[in-house]
Amino acid sequence: MNPRRQNLKNVTHEEIENAMKRYLDNGGTIKHLDSPYDNPNLNYDSMDHEERQMVYEITGVKNSG
């Protein structure tokens, strides 16, 4: 269950930074995901034609080639 925030006021960047600092200070961690630009294994150019077509179909992107 994901608790909803009861106070719906606007939150400032400073409040967000303070909350993140408290979270990290209390032992929390933030997972950084690999970017396809940083990870050559995630590059679309490395996929064969069938895999690329499947990605186009799933995402709804039209293949111009």
Distance bins in CASP14 RR format, pairs under 12 A and 6 or more apart:
PFRMAT RR
TARGET T0000
AUTHOR 0000-0000-0000
RMODE 2
METHOD distances of the structure
MODEL  1
5 11 0 0 0 0 1 0 0 0 0 0 0
5 19 0 0 0 0 0 1 0 0 0 0 0
7 15 0 0 0 0 0 1 0 0 0 0 0
9 15 0 0 0 0 1 0 0 0 0 0 0
10 16 0 0 0 0 0 1 0 0 0 0 0
11 17 0 0 0 0 0 1 0 0 0 0 0
11 18 0 0 0 0 0 1 0 0 0 0 0
11 19 0 0 0 0 1 0 0 0 0 0 0
11 20 0 0 0 0 0 1 0 0 0 0 0
12 18 0 0 0 0 1 0 0 0 0 0 0
12 19 0 0 0 0 0 1 0 0 0 0 0
13 19 0 0 0 0 0 1 0 0 0 0 0
13 20 0 0 0 0 0 1 0 0 0 0 0
14 20 0 0 0 0 0 1 0 0 0 0 0
14 21 0 0 0 0 0 1 0 0 0 0 0
15 21 0 0 0 0 0 1 0 0 0 0 0
15 22 0 0 0 0 0 1 0 0 0 0 0
16 22 0 0 0 0 0 1 0 0 0 0 0
16 23 0 0 0 0 0 1 0 0 0 0 0
17 23 0 0 0 0 0 1 0 0 0 0 0
17 24 0 0 0 0 0 1 0 0 0 0 0
18 24 0 0 0 0 0 1 0 0 0 0 0
18 25 0 0 0 0 0 1 0 0 0 0 0
19 25 0 0 0 0 0 1 0 0 0 0 0
19 26 0 0 0 0 0 1 0 0 0 0 0
19 28 0 0 0 0 0 1 0 0 0 0 0
20 26 0 0 0 0 0 1 0 0 0 0 0
20 27 0 0 0 0 0 1 0 0 0 0 0
20 28 0 0 0 0 1 0 0 0 0 0 0
20 29 0 0 0 0 0 1 0 0 0 0 0
20 30 1 0 0 1 0 0 0 0 0 0 0
21 27 0 0 0 0 0 1 0 0 0 0 0
21 28 0 0 0 0 0 1 0 0 0 0 0
21 30 0 0 0 0 0 1 0 0 0 0 0
22 28 0 0 0 0 1 0 0 0 0 0 0
23 29 0 0 0 0 1 0 0 0 0 0 0
23 30 0 0 0 0 1 0 0 0 0 0 0
24 30 1 0 0 1 0 0 0 0 0 0 0
32 38 0 0 0 0 1 0 0 0 0 0 0
32 39 0 0 0 0 0 1 0 0 0 0 0
33 39 0 0 0 0 1 0 0 0 0 0 0
33 42 0 0 0 0 0 1 0 0 0 0 0
34 40 0 0 0 0 0 1 0 0 0 0 0
34 41 0 0 0 0 1 0 0 0 0 0 0
34 42 1 0 0 1 0 0 0 0 0 0 0
34 43 0 0 0 0 0 1 0 0 0 0 0
35 41 0 0 0 0 0 1 0 0 0 0 0
35 42 1 0 0 1 0 0 0 0 0 0 0
35 43 0 0 0 0 0 1 0 0 0 0 0
36 42 1 0 1 0 0 0 0 0 0 0 0
36 43 1 0 1 0 0 0 0 0 0 0 0
36 44 1 0 0 1 0 0 0 0 0 0 0
36 45 0 0 0 0 1 0 0 0 0 0 0
36 46 0 0 0 0 1 0 0 0 0 0 0
36 47 0 0 0 0 0 1 0 0 0 0 0
36 55 0 0 0 0 0 1 0 0 0 0 0
37 43 0 0 0 0 1 0 0 0 0 0 0
37 44 0 0 0 0 0 1 0 0 0 0 0
39 46 0 0 0 0 0 1 0 0 0 0 0
40 46 1 0 0 1 0 0 0 0 0 0 0
41 47 0 0 0 0 0 1 0 0 0 0 0
42 55 0 0 0 0 0 1 0 0 0 0 0
43 51 0 0 0 0 0 1 0 0 0 0 0
43 52 0 0 0 0 0 1 0 0 0 0 0
44 51 0 0 0 0 1 0 0 0 0 0 0
44 52 1 0 0 1 0 0 0 0 0 0 0
44 53 0 0 0 0 0 1 0 0 0 0 0
44 54 0 0 0 0 0 1 0 0 0 0 0
44 55 1 0 0 1 0 0 0 0 0 0 0
44 56 0 0 0 0 0 1 0 0 0 0 0
44 59 0 0 0 0 0 1 0 0 0 0 0
44 61 0 0 0 0 0 1 0 0 0 0 0
44 63 0 0 0 0 0 1 0 0 0 0 0
45 51 0 0 0 0 0 1 0 0 0 0 0
45 52 0 0 0 0 1 0 0 0 0 0 0
46 52 0 0 0 0 1 0 0 0 0 0 0
47 53 0 0 0 0 1 0 0 0 0 0 0
47 54 0 0 0 0 1 0 0 0 0 0 0
47 55 1 0 0 1 0 0 0 0 0 0 0
47 56 0 0 0 0 0 1 0 0 0 0 0
48 54 0 0 0 0 0 1 0 0 0 0 0
48 55 0 0 0 0 0 1 0 0 0 0 0
49 55 0 0 0 0 0 1 0 0 0 0 0
49 56 0 0 0 0 0 1 0 0 0 0 0
49 63 0 0 0 0 1 0 0 0 0 0 0
49 65 0 0 0 0 0 1 0 0 0 0 0
50 56 0 0 0 0 0 1 0 0 0 0 0
50 57 0 0 0 0 0 1 0 0 0 0 0
51 57 0 0 0 0 0 1 0 0 0 0 0
51 58 0 0 0 0 0 1 0 0 0 0 0
52 58 0 0 0 0 0 1 0 0 0 0 0
52 59 0 0 0 0 0 1 0 0 0 0 0
52 61 0 0 0 0 1 0 0 0 0 0 0
52 63 1 0 0 1 0 0 0 0 0 0 0
52 64 0 0 0 0 0 1 0 0 0 0 0
52 65 0 0 0 0 0 1 0 0 0 0 0
53 59 0 0 0 0 0 1 0 0 0 0 0
53 60 0 0 0 0 0 1 0 0 0 0 0
53 61 0 0 0 0 0 1 0 0 0 0 0
53 62 0 0 0 0 0 1 0 0 0 0 0
53 63 1 0 0 1 0 0 0 0 0 0 0
53 65 0 0 0 0 0 1 0 0 0 0 0
54 60 0 0 0 0 0 1 0 0 0 0 0
54 61 0 0 0 0 0 1 0 0 0 0 0
54 63 0 0 0 0 0 1 0 0 0 0 0
55 61 1 0 0 1 0 0 0 0 0 0 0
55 63 0 0 0 0 1 0 0 0 0 0 0
56 62 1 0 0 1 0 0 0 0 0 0 0
56 63 1 0 1 0 0 0 0 0 0 0 0
56 64 0 0 0 0 1 0 0 0 0 0 0
56 65 0 0 0 0 0 1 0 0 0 0 0
57 63 0 0 0 0 1 0 0 0 0 0 0
END
